[in-house]
Amino acid sequence: MIASEAIPFAKTGGLADVVGALGAALKSQGCRVVTIMPRYRIVSKELARPTRTLMEVPVGRRPVGAGIWRATGLGRVPFYLLDIPALYDRPSLYGEKGLDYPDNLQRFTALSRGALELLKHLDLRPDVLHVHDWQAALVPLYLRSLYRRDPFFRDSRSVLTIHNLSYQGRFDLSSAFVTGLADRWLTPRFLEYYGELRMLKGGIVTADRLTTVSPTYQSEIMTPTFGCGFDGILRSRQRHLHGILNGIDTRAWDPSTDPFIPSRFSAAHIQGKGRCRRALLNEVGLPADTDEPLFGVVNRLVEQKGMHLLLETLPELLGLGTRWVVLGSGDPYLELELARLAFRYPDRLALRLDFDDALARRIYAGIDYLLMPSLFEPCGLSQMYAMRYGAVPVVRRVGGLADTVTDLDRSPGEGTGFTFEDPTADALVEVVRRAIDVYRNRRIWPALRRRCMKHDFSWRTSARAYLGLYEEALLSARARIPGGP
């Protein structure tokens, strides 16, 4: 596997969780897994160790020197980290102060070329190269171009997972020399898209198999509404496009053993949930003697996550007799307006403009409901974590949220939460009203919470689906490139 981030080494979002946990799940099912990523400044010598191996990575007009660090990930999966200080020794992974690093094309071209050179250098001949998102999307294209006649990769197949189609690796076409690719690969058939270089497009049109992170998102991205301009390209490859729902590491996310929450609990022994609720209210400064439903938001504060809907409706929602804890950061305007509301309603809204994994766990453990009103959501992990911790999800019915949350009104005996369709303030207020009514029903509420906690979101099923896809790719000829050489 080749990715720009993975737990426990570097993380900005769900991509890191997936790469780390999926590798461990694949290994547990008999797959030999090696993961390659950059060695960022954040990766300390306590987590990884430098080796004496040095190599050169072709980037642009001259190669760059690269060291190799060795580490062990979840499930004892071996990690190799490309150490190129000029490119990766920085305070952040992709950019600072809301701006991308201007040399991200060089940085992630080096990841793709460096991963292929590293495999050759260490004689690790891959059956499958599973690459993730735009940062590694040049790998399938390199296998069809610069490495096409390399006997080392003759039998290798490529799988590209699209975690979020809206991030495409957009760069000025005049910078394309960095990739080392001939002009015929810089055309609209491959990397060029309306005068720009799009790294993700190169992977989509050349990978042997494509996956995305939920079945519903697979269907959505082949439509103009959710396709981010690539819907036609994806429809042309739909025979090779698969939607495999992400899982979560159920050992790491387990309220019966979690060391970061104040009281352990489980579906069978739920008493600790109440203690976690009181402790959370005390921690964030809300009244702890209330029995009103406690809602939580653990998310990036950006429009994609529906945070503008939350901002618009919060005064009305607070007036319905609810308390709220919001954890996240993002759009400065949303941060400022939410801070104003928290100042206006200090007994009803607690805001933490940060991301703190331990606090996130305490929020999941303490809240009654988790809100995710996303405009689009490829998969989503927060709703799965919340359900494990007895927090019932209230979500917009899109992408992976549609695949993981069953509306209680639609399936009274099997429902695991509340869903709404339209991305409007009225629809959000109505679904919260429904949730409040059920919270007050002491016959329905305990059963609903228990169903959430018992739902299986482990990686077992998804890992088996990936293994089946790998085998399918290996048993078939390389997928034909539409219009390619």
QUIWO-V433368 format. One record per pair of residues at least 6 apart in sequence whose ideal C-beta (glycine too) atoms are under 7 Angstrom apart, sorted by the first residue. I is the first residue (numbers start at 1). GAP is how many residues later the second one is. If there is no record, write none. Layout:
I,GAP  I,GAP
This chain:
1,18  1,22  1,32  1,34  1,129  2,34  2,109  2,113  2,127  2,129  2,134  2,137  3,12  3,16  3,32  3,34  3,129  3,133  4,33  4,34  4,89  4,104  4,107  4,129  4,131  4,132  5,6  5,7  5,10  5,11  5,14  5,32  5,88  6,10  6,13  6,14  6,29  6,31  6,67  7,9  7,10  7,13  7,67  8,12  8,39  8,65  9,28  9,34  9,38  9,39  9,62  9,70  10,6  10,30  10,32  10,33  10,83  12,81  14,367  15,117  15,118  15,148  17,364  18,145  18,228  19,16  19,113  20,53  20,54  21,53  21,226  21,227  21,228  21,438  22,437  22,441  23,10  23,12  23,50  23,51  23,52  23,54  24,50  24,51  24,53  25,434  25,435  25,438  26,7  26,437  26,440  26,441  27,6  27,48  27,50  28,47  29,434  29,435  29,438  31,436  33,44  34,44  34,46  34,90  35,38  35,42  35,44  36,44  36,46  36,79  36,82  37,42  37,44  38,43  38,44  38,50  38,73  39,9  39,30  39,42  39,43  39,44  39,49  40,48  40,53  41,48  41,49  41,50  43,38  47,24  48,21  48,22  48,23  48,33  49,20  49,21  50,17  50,19  50,33  51,17  51,18  51,19  53,15  53,68  54,11  54,13  55,11  55,62  55,63  55,66  56,7  56,9  57,6  57,7  57,9  57,53  57,56  57,57  57,60  58,55  58,122  59,47  59,50  59,51  59,54  59,119  60,46  60,117  60,118  61,116  64,20  64,22  64,46  66,16  66,17  66,18  66,48  67,16  68,12  68,14  68,15  68,50  69,12  69,14  70,10  71,8  71,10  72,6  72,7  73,6  74,175  80,38  82,28  82,29  82,32  82,36  84,26  87,19  87,20  87,23  88,19  94,6  94,7  94,10  95,6  101,6  105,66  105,70  105,73  106,72  108,27  109,29  109,69  109,70  111,24  111,25  112,24  112,26  112,27  112,30  113,29  115,24  116,23  116,26  116,31  119,7  120,32  125,27  126,30  127,29  127,347  128,28  128,29  128,31  128,342  128,345  128,346  129,10  129,27  129,29  130,29  130,31  131,6  131,8  131,9  131,27  131,29  131,72  132,29  132,31  133,29  133,30  133,34  134,33  134,34  134,35  134,65  134,66  135,34  137,23  137,32  137,62  137,63  137,65  137,66  138,41  138,61  138,64  138,65  139,19  140,18  140,20  140,63  140,66  140,67  141,44  141,49  141,61  141,62  141,65  143,10  143,13  143,15  144,62  144,337  144,340  145,36  145,40  146,34  147,6  157,51  157,316  157,317  157,321  158,49  158,50  159,48  159,49  159,50  159,52  159,310  159,311  159,314  160,43  160,44  160,47  160,50  161,50  161,51  161,52  162,48  162,50  163,50  163,215  164,214  165,56  165,63  165,65  166,62  168,30  168,31  168,32  168,33  168,60  169,29  169,30  169,31  170,26  170,28  171,25  171,26  172,25  173,13  173,19  173,22  173,23  173,24  175,22  176,10  176,15  176,21  185,6  186,6  189,16  189,294  189,295  190,12  190,15  191,6  191,7  191,10  191,11  193,8  201,29  201,32  204,6  204,26  204,29  204,30  204,33  205,28  205,276  205,277  206,275  208,265  208,270  208,271  209,31  209,33  209,260  209,264  210,27  210,30  210,31  211,31  211,33  211,258  212,6  212,9  212,31  212,166  213,32  213,33  213,165  213,166  213,187  214,29  214,31  214,164  214,165  214,185  214,186  214,189  215,28  215,30  215,188  216,183  216,184  216,186  216,187  217,26  217,161  217,162  217,182  217,183  218,23  218,24  218,25  220,6  220,179  221,6  221,10  221,13  222,9  222,12  222,13  222,16  223,8  224,7  226,150  227,7  234,7  236,246  240,239  242,227  244,218  244,221  244,222  245,134  245,155  245,158  245,217  246,133  246,135  246,154  246,216  247,210  247,211  247,212  247,215  248,133  248,136  248,137  248,209  250,138  250,207  250,208  253,132  253,135  254,134  255,6  255,9  255,10  255,11  255,110  255,133  255,134  256,8  256,9  256,10  257,7  258,6  258,103  260,98  260,101  260,102  261,15  261,100  261,101  261,104  262,13  262,14  262,17  263,9  263,12  263,13  264,8  265,6  265,7  265,8  267,183  267,186  267,187  270,120  273,92  273,117  276,86  276,89  276,90  277,17  277,89  278,10  279,87  280,45  280,82  280,83  280,86  281,6  281,7  282,6  283,79  284,41  284,66  285,65  286,37  286,61  286,64  287,60  290,33  292,29  292,30  292,31  293,29  293,75  293,76  293,143  293,146  294,29  294,31  294,72  294,73  294,74  295,27  295,29  295,72  295,74  295,76  296,29  296,67  296,71  296,74  296,95  297,13  297,29  297,30  297,31  297,74  298,29  298,30  298,62  298,65  298,72  298,84  299,6  299,29  299,73  299,83  300,28  300,30  301,6  301,27  301,28  301,29  301,30  301,33  301,34  301,37  302,28  302,29  303,28  303,72  304,70  304,71  304,72  305,69  306,67  306,68  306,69  306,90  306,117  307,27  309,64  309,114  309,116  309,119  310,61  310,63  311,23  311,26  311,27  312,113  313,112  313,115  313,116  314,27  314,35  316,113  317,112  317,115  318,27  318,30  318,31  320,112  320,113  320,116  322,114  323,25  324,24  324,25  325,25  325,38  325,42  326,12  326,25  327,25  327,32  327,33  327,36  328,27  329,6  329,24  329,25  329,26  335,18  338,13  339,12  341,8  342,7  342,8  342,9  352,7  364,21  364,22  364,25  364,27  365,24  367,24  368,23  368,24  368,71  369,22  369,23  369,25  369,66  370,12  370,13  370,16  370,21  370,23  370,24  371,23  372,8  372,10  372,11  372,21  372,23  372,29  373,23  373,55  374,22  374,24  374,27  375,48  376,22  376,23  377,21  377,22  377,23  377,24  378,21  378,22  379,20  379,21  380,20  380,21  383,10  383,12  383,18  383,21  383,22  384,20  384,73  386,7  387,6  387,29  387,65  387,66  387,68  388,65  390,59  390,62  390,63  392,25  392,56  392,57  392,60  393,12  393,24  394,23  394,24  394,37  394,38  394,41  395,6  395,10  395,22  395,24  396,23  396,24  396,27  397,22  397,23  397,24  405,11  405,12  405,14  406,8  406,9  406,10  407,8  407,10  407,11  407,12  408,7  408,9  408,10  408,30  408,40  415,33  416,35  416,36  416,39  418,13  418,16  418,17  420,7  420,8  420,10  420,11  421,6  438,6  438,7  438,10  439,6
